[in-house]
Amino acid sequence: MQQYLTGGLANLERPVHNRRYPKKLKLRAVRDYRNHRLPTKEILLKYDIRGLSQLRNWVILYNNGKEPVRKRVRKMGRKVSYDEKIEIVKWVLKHNHDYKQAAQKFDITYSRAYAWTQKYEQANDWTALKDRRGKTRGRQPADREKQLLKEIRDLKAKLREREVQIAFSKKLIEISNREVKRPNDIKRFKK
């Protein structure tokens, strides 16, 4: 109702993007609200705030000692090169496994700093930090025995897939034959 009164029918449409308010505007609106200088409807109109719940959220943040500013949360970690990983792990080891400080200093997550350090400590080799995703598939085994074992596994997988296909086709024929009432019916599928 409030949105209709402030902006008419056009204001009732849901916006495509969330509206952003400057920090100064938020603080002025909260101060006006807390000091009861203006009624809430007038504050919404004066500062062009879309809803009362938005203002109340800012007031709650302000009352808890925080400025009414929304912080952006990193959704994905940044890309880190192999050399940078080595530098981070060396720093963590030098600073008594302080993963939290490393995460802040290098702008990475705590879990990444921990995981890279653990990988290095287990292998005791810097190559453990290399990103090997997608690199192992299709490599040929080094010796003849491993190559033959790989070939056997591949053939068994093909055989299993073929057996599944045959079982499926038999089941399909069986299901289609259930619908036939007379055994001599020409619609009957052959096996």
C-alpha positions in Angstrom: 0.0 0.0 0.0 2.8 2.4 1.0 4.5 1.8 -2.4 1.4 2.6 -4.2 0.9 5.8 -2.3 4.4 7.0 -2.8 4.9 6.2 -6.5 1.6 5.1 -7.9 1.1 2.0 -10.1 4.6 2.2 -11.5 6.0 1.7 -8.0 4.1 -1.6 -7.5 6.1 -3.3 -10.2 8.9 -5.5 -8.9 12.3 -4.0 -9.9 14.7 -6.0 -11.9 17.7 -5.3 -9.6 17.8 -4.5 -5.9 18.1 -0.8 -5.1 21.3 0.5 -3.7 21.3 3.3 -1.2 24.4 5.5 -0.4 25.9 5.1 3.1 25.2 8.8 4.0 21.5 8.5 3.0 21.2 5.4 5.3 22.7 7.2 8.2 20.6 10.3 7.8 17.4 8.2 7.5 18.3 6.2 10.7 19.1 9.3 12.6 15.8 10.9 11.6 14.0 7.7 12.6 15.8 7.4 16.0 15.4 11.1 16.9 11.7 11.0 15.9 12.1 14.1 13.8 9.8 12.8 11.2 7.1 10.1 11.0 8.2 6.9 9.2 6.0 7.6 6.2 7.7 11.0 5.7 11.2 9.4 6.1 10.3 6.9 3.4 9.2 9.7 1.1 12.0 12.1 1.9 14.8 9.6 1.3 12.9 7.6 -1.4 13.2 4.3 0.5 11.1 1.5 -1.0 9.9 -0.1 2.2 9.6 0.3 6.0 11.4 -3.1 6.5 14.5 -1.7 4.8 14.6 1.2 7.2 14.0 -1.1 10.2 16.9 -3.3 9.1 19.2 -0.3 9.0 18.1 0.8 12.4 18.8 -2.7 13.9 22.3 -2.6 12.4 22.8 0.9 13.7 21.6 0.0 17.2 24.0 -3.0 17.3 26.9 -0.7 16.8 27.3 -1.4 13.1 26.9 1.0 10.3 24.0 0.2 8.0 26.2 -0.9 5.2 25.9 -4.2 3.4 29.1 -6.1 2.9 29.7 -8.1 -0.2 30.5 -11.8 0.4 33.0 -13.4 -1.9 31.2 -16.1 -3.8 34.2 -17.7 -5.4 37.8 -17.6 -4.4 40.3 -15.8 -6.6 42.6 -17.7 -8.9 45.9 -18.4 -7.2 49.0 -19.4 -9.2 51.3 -22.2 -8.3 54.1 -19.8 -7.2 51.6 -17.9 -5.0 50.5 -21.1 -3.3 54.2 -21.9 -2.5 54.6 -18.4 -1.1 51.4 -18.7 1.1 52.4 -22.1 2.4 55.9 -20.8 3.3 54.3 -17.9 5.1 52.0 -20.2 7.0 54.8 -22.4 8.1 57.0 -19.5 9.1 54.2 -17.9 11.2 53.3 -21.0 13.3 50.4 -22.3 11.1 48.4 -19.1 11.5 45.8 -19.8 8.7 43.5 -17.0 9.7 46.2 -14.3 9.3 47.3 -15.9 6.0 43.7 -15.8 4.7 43.4 -12.1 5.5 46.9 -11.2 4.2 46.7 -13.1 0.9 42.9 -12.6 0.3 42.0 -16.3 0.3 39.8 -18.5 2.5 41.0 -20.2 5.7 40.2 -23.6 4.3 42.4 -23.1 1.2 45.4 -22.0 3.3 44.9 -25.0 5.5 44.4 -27.5 2.6 47.6 -26.3 0.8 49.7 -26.5 3.9 48.4 -30.0 4.7 49.1 -31.2 1.2 52.7 -29.9 1.4 53.3 -31.4 4.8 51.9 -34.8 3.8 53.9 -35.0 0.6 56.9 -32.9 1.7 57.1 -31.8 -1.9 56.0 -28.6 -3.6 54.6 -30.4 -6.6 51.7 -31.5 -4.4 50.3 -28.0 -4.7 50.0 -28.2 -8.5 46.5 -28.3 -9.8 46.1 -31.6 -11.5 42.4 -31.5 -12.2 41.6 -33.0 -15.6 45.2 -33.9 -16.3 45.3 -37.6 -15.4 42.7 -38.9 -17.8 44.0 -40.5 -20.9 47.6 -40.9 -19.7 49.1 -44.2 -20.6 50.5 -46.3 -17.8 54.3 -46.5 -17.6 54.9 -50.3 -17.7 53.3 -53.1 -19.7 51.6 -54.8 -16.8 49.7 -51.6 -15.8 48.8 -51.1 -19.4 47.3 -54.6 -19.7 45.4 -54.1 -16.4 43.9 -50.9 -17.8 42.9 -52.6 -21.0 41.2 -55.4 -19.0 39.3 -52.8 -17.0 38.2 -51.0 -20.1 37.0 -54.3 -21.8 35.1 -55.3 -18.7 33.4 -52.0 -18.6 32.4 -52.4 -22.3 31.2 -55.9 -21.7 29.1 -54.8 -18.7 27.5 -52.0 -20.8 26.7 -54.4 -23.6 25.0 -56.8 -21.0 22.9 -53.9 -19.7 21.8 -53.0 -23.2 20.8 -56.6 -24.0 18.9 -57.0 -20.7 17.1 -53.7 -21.4 16.1 -54.8 -24.9 14.8 -58.2 -23.5 12.8 -56.4 -20.9 11.4 -54.0 -23.5 10.3 -57.0 -25.7 8.7 -58.7 -22.6 6.7 -55.6 -21.7 5.5 -55.1 -25.2 4.4 -58.8 -25.5 2.3 -58.5 -22.3 -0.1 -56.3 -24.2 -0.7 -59.0 -26.9 -3.7 -61.1 -26.0 -3.4 -63.9 -28.6 -0.1 -65.8 -29.1 -0.5 -65.8 -32.9 -1.1 -62.1 -33.1 1.0 -60.5 -35.9 1.8 -57.5 -33.7 3.9 -59.7 -31.4 7.6 -58.8 -31.4 10.1 -61.5 -32.2 13.0 -62.2 -29.8 
